[in-house]
Amino acid sequence: MSLVKKTTNAFPVFPSLFDDFFSREFFNWGNNNYSSTSTTVPSVNIKETADSYEVEVAAPGMDKKDFNITLDGNTLTISSSKQQAQEKKESNYTRREFSYQSFQRSFELPKNVVDEDKINARYDNGLLHLIIPKKEDAKQKAPRMIEIG
């Protein structure tokens, strides 16, 4: 006689509580800073003002040369890759260490709203800041009082 484990889920759309419990980090159930492949994805804050969109990407330990920011049509893509390698040679051993980290985040901006020529980006203290100005005709105008005749 053999034992066969059969896993049937009457509701395949909903993950079982058992599977969900063991697939999450035990002490941090709300941790959503990791992708499905357990690689780090930086957190992003996006704020819309009357004149622009402001994007902040939390990416500590990077340099401004590590980032690549593109605007293709109305799709803004922020990506980064960084490699480090170290080698230490002694008389009886060699120690090599390397690391590689990368990410890519894409955002769809409203059509015909962004002033592409005036986008500004800076990186300081682990935060990448982007200011994406709106075109003059897309800016929100103050309410206008209408006289009753």
C-alpha atoms as a printed R data frame, in Angstrom:
    type eleno elety resid chain resno       x      y       z
1   ATOM     1    CA   MET     A     1   0.000  0.000   0.000
2   ATOM     2    CA   SER     A     2   1.303  3.470  -0.843
3   ATOM     3    CA   LEU     A     3   0.271  6.848   0.353
4   ATOM     4    CA   VAL     A     4  -0.526  9.394  -2.296
5   ATOM     5    CA   LYS     A     5  -0.989 12.996  -1.412
6   ATOM     6    CA   LYS     A     6  -3.826 14.471  -3.372
7   ATOM     7    CA   THR     A     7  -4.324 18.222  -3.308
8   ATOM     8    CA   THR     A     8  -7.639 19.309  -4.607
9   ATOM     9    CA   ASN     A     9  -8.965 22.772  -4.144
10  ATOM    10    CA   ALA     A    10 -12.689 23.199  -4.631
11  ATOM    11    CA   PHE     A    11 -12.078 26.913  -5.256
12  ATOM    12    CA   PRO     A    12  -8.874 27.087  -7.356
13  ATOM    13    CA   VAL     A    13  -9.099 30.866  -7.608
14  ATOM    14    CA   PHE     A    14  -8.493 31.228  -3.864
15  ATOM    15    CA   PRO     A    15  -5.153 29.983  -2.493
16  ATOM    16    CA   SER     A    16  -5.493 27.640   0.424
17  ATOM    17    CA   LEU     A    17  -4.777 29.076   3.850
18  ATOM    18    CA   PHE     A    18  -2.125 26.418   4.395
19  ATOM    19    CA   ASP     A    19  -0.207 27.317   1.206
20  ATOM    20    CA   ASP     A    20  -0.563 31.028   1.895
21  ATOM    21    CA   PHE     A    21   0.799 30.635   5.424
22  ATOM    22    CA   PHE     A    22   4.008 28.930   4.289
23  ATOM    23    CA   SER     A    23   4.599 31.066   1.206
24  ATOM    24    CA   ARG     A    24   4.845 34.308   3.184
25  ATOM    25    CA   GLU     A    25   7.571 35.635   5.391
26  ATOM    26    CA   PHE     A    26   6.515 34.478   8.864
27  ATOM    27    CA   PHE     A    27   6.814 37.748  10.797
28  ATOM    28    CA   ASN     A    28   5.947 40.167   7.998
29  ATOM    29    CA   TRP     A    29   2.702 39.161   6.322
30  ATOM    30    CA   GLY     A    30   2.217 42.582   4.770
31  ATOM    31    CA   ASN     A    31   5.628 42.623   3.089
32  ATOM    32    CA   ASN     A    32   4.956 43.523  -0.541
33  ATOM    33    CA   ASN     A    33   8.408 44.874  -1.345
34  ATOM    34    CA   TYR     A    34   9.338 41.565  -2.995
35  ATOM    35    CA   SER     A    35   8.268 40.271  -6.369
36  ATOM    36    CA   SER     A    36   7.016 36.730  -6.934
37  ATOM    37    CA   THR     A    37  10.648 35.738  -7.584
38  ATOM    38    CA   SER     A    38  11.701 37.102  -4.150
39  ATOM    39    CA   THR     A    39  13.781 39.892  -5.660
40  ATOM    40    CA   THR     A    40  13.612 43.378  -4.213
41  ATOM    41    CA   VAL     A    41  11.419 45.906  -5.991
42  ATOM    42    CA   PRO     A    42  11.832 49.487  -4.750
43  ATOM    43    CA   SER     A    43   8.880 51.306  -3.267
44  ATOM    44    CA   VAL     A    44   7.478 54.200  -5.288
45  ATOM    45    CA   ASN     A    45   5.445 57.243  -4.257
46  ATOM    46    CA   ILE     A    46   3.527 59.119  -6.957
47  ATOM    47    CA   LYS     A    47   1.847 62.435  -6.293
48  ATOM    48    CA   GLU     A    48  -0.144 64.571  -8.715
49  ATOM    49    CA   THR     A    49  -0.205 68.321  -8.204
50  ATOM    50    CA   ALA     A    50  -1.933 70.969 -10.285
51  ATOM    51    CA   ASP     A    51   1.269 71.573 -12.270
52  ATOM    52    CA   SER     A    52   3.075 68.214 -12.339
53  ATOM    53    CA   TYR     A    53   3.472 64.597 -11.344
54  ATOM    54    CA   GLU     A    54   6.094 63.877  -8.680
55  ATOM    55    CA   VAL     A    55   7.652 60.417  -8.464
56  ATOM    56    CA   GLU     A    56   9.922 59.195  -5.659
57  ATOM    57    CA   VAL     A    57  11.712 55.852  -5.892
58  ATOM    58    CA   ALA     A    58  13.375 54.436  -2.759
59  ATOM    59    CA   ALA     A    59  16.644 52.941  -4.018
60  ATOM    60    CA   PRO     A    60  19.356 53.245  -1.356
61  ATOM    61    CA   GLY     A    61  22.914 52.232  -2.158
62  ATOM    62    CA   MET     A    62  22.672 53.157  -5.823
63  ATOM    63    CA   ASP     A    63  24.455 55.886  -7.789
64  ATOM    64    CA   LYS     A    64  22.783 58.203 -10.268
65  ATOM    65    CA   LYS     A    65  24.742 56.524 -13.083
66  ATOM    66    CA   ASP     A    66  22.997 53.220 -12.216
67  ATOM    67    CA   PHE     A    67  19.559 54.503 -13.332
68  ATOM    68    CA   ASN     A    68  17.998 54.548 -16.768
69  ATOM    69    CA   ILE     A    69  14.820 56.623 -17.168
70  ATOM    70    CA   THR     A    70  12.895 56.571 -20.456
71  ATOM    71    CA   LEU     A    71   9.622 58.009 -21.670
72  ATOM    72    CA   ASP     A    72   8.227 56.129 -24.651
73  ATOM    73    CA   GLY     A    73   4.935 57.661 -25.705
74  ATOM    74    CA   ASN     A    74   3.071 57.885 -22.412
75  ATOM    75    CA   THR     A    75   4.962 55.010 -20.683
76  ATOM    76    CA   LEU     A    76   7.563 56.082 -18.124
77  ATOM    77    CA   THR     A    77  10.115 53.356 -17.352
78  ATOM    78    CA   ILE     A    78  12.613 53.543 -14.510
79  ATOM    79    CA   SER     A    79  15.238 50.808 -14.452
80  ATOM    80    CA   SER     A    80  18.532 50.183 -12.740
81  ATOM    81    CA   SER     A    81  21.303 47.633 -12.671
82  ATOM    82    CA   LYS     A    82  24.357 47.495 -10.469
83  ATOM    83    CA   GLN     A    83  27.184 44.983 -10.322
84  ATOM    84    CA   GLN     A    84  29.971 44.626  -7.794
85  ATOM    85    CA   ALA     A    85  32.846 42.188  -7.732
86  ATOM    86    CA   GLN     A    86  35.668 41.646  -5.252
87  ATOM    87    CA   GLU     A    87  38.579 39.260  -5.356
88  ATOM    88    CA   LYS     A    88  41.120 38.583  -2.631
89  ATOM    89    CA   LYS     A    89  44.080 36.322  -3.327
90  ATOM    90    CA   GLU     A    90  46.186 34.836  -0.569
91  ATOM    91    CA   SER     A    91  48.930 32.238  -0.771
92  ATOM    92    CA   ASN     A    92  46.624 29.258  -0.215
93  ATOM    93    CA   TYR     A    93  43.183 30.503  -1.273
94  ATOM    94    CA   THR     A    94  41.276 32.912  -3.490
95  ATOM    95    CA   ARG     A    95  38.040 34.526  -2.318
96  ATOM    96    CA   ARG     A    96  35.669 35.975  -4.904
97  ATOM    97    CA   GLU     A    97  32.427 37.733  -4.148
98  ATOM    98    CA   PHE     A    98  30.024 39.365  -6.535
99  ATOM    99    CA   SER     A    99  26.574 40.823  -6.437
100 ATOM   100    CA   TYR     A   100  24.107 41.938  -9.046
101 ATOM   101    CA   GLN     A   101  20.897 43.821  -8.507
102 ATOM   102    CA   SER     A   102  18.428 45.226 -10.979
103 ATOM   103    CA   PHE     A   103  14.838 46.364 -11.237
104 ATOM   104    CA   GLN     A   104  12.435 47.891 -13.717
105 ATOM   105    CA   ARG     A   105   9.208 49.750 -12.997
106 ATOM   106    CA   SER     A   106   6.901 51.146 -15.683
107 ATOM   107    CA   PHE     A   107   4.060 53.628 -15.288
108 ATOM   108    CA   GLU     A   108   1.485 54.748 -17.803
109 ATOM   109    CA   LEU     A   109   0.960 58.508 -17.805
110 ATOM   110    CA   PRO     A   110  -2.174 60.190 -19.192
111 ATOM   111    CA   LYS     A   111  -1.961 60.891 -22.928
112 ATOM   112    CA   ASN     A   112  -1.099 64.392 -24.156
113 ATOM   113    CA   VAL     A   113  -0.619 65.751 -20.624
114 ATOM   114    CA   VAL     A   114   3.137 65.551 -19.955
115 ATOM   115    CA   ASP     A   115   5.606 68.238 -21.070
116 ATOM   116    CA   GLU     A   116   8.352 65.796 -22.132
117 ATOM   117    CA   ASP     A   117  11.069 68.422 -22.634
118 ATOM   118    CA   LYS     A   118  10.954 69.673 -19.047
119 ATOM   119    CA   ILE     A   119  11.176 66.407 -17.074
120 ATOM   120    CA   ASN     A   120  13.696 66.747 -14.239
121 ATOM   121    CA   ALA     A   121  15.344 63.933 -12.229
122 ATOM   122    CA   ARG     A   122  17.767 63.937  -9.306
123 ATOM   123    CA   TYR     A   123  19.107 61.315  -6.911
124 ATOM   124    CA   ASP     A   124  20.080 62.097  -3.318
125 ATOM   125    CA   ASN     A   125  20.091 60.278   0.024
126 ATOM   126    CA   GLY     A   126  18.782 57.033  -1.480
127 ATOM   127    CA   LEU     A   127  15.769 58.623  -3.205
128 ATOM   128    CA   LEU     A   128  15.313 59.160  -6.925
129 ATOM   129    CA   HIS     A   129  13.080 62.223  -7.458
130 ATOM   130    CA   LEU     A   130  11.329 62.915 -10.775
131 ATOM   131    CA   ILE     A   131   9.317 66.027 -11.544
132 ATOM   132    CA   ILE     A   132   7.156 65.506 -14.614
133 ATOM   133    CA   PRO     A   133   5.515 68.819 -15.539
134 ATOM   134    CA   LYS     A   134   2.137 68.990 -17.227
135 ATOM   135    CA   LYS     A   135   1.526 70.880 -20.450
136 ATOM   136    CA   GLU     A   136   0.047 74.329 -19.970
137 ATOM   137    CA   ASP     A   137  -3.335 73.361 -21.483
138 ATOM   138    CA   ALA     A   138  -3.525 70.227 -19.255
139 ATOM   139    CA   LYS     A   139  -2.966 72.058 -15.976
140 ATOM   140    CA   GLN     A   140  -5.923 72.312 -13.674
141 ATOM   141    CA   LYS     A   141  -7.344 75.795 -13.790
142 ATOM   142    CA   ALA     A   142  -8.828 77.631 -10.843
143 ATOM   143    CA   PRO     A   143 -12.635 77.717 -10.683
144 ATOM   144    CA   ARG     A   144 -14.155 80.559 -12.663
145 ATOM   145    CA   MET     A   145 -17.059 82.574 -11.322
146 ATOM   146    CA   ILE     A   146 -19.942 82.816 -13.800
147 ATOM   147    CA   GLU     A   147 -22.202 85.836 -13.602
148 ATOM   148    CA   ILE     A   148 -25.922 85.300 -13.886
149 ATOM   149    CA   GLY     A   149 -27.420 87.612 -16.469
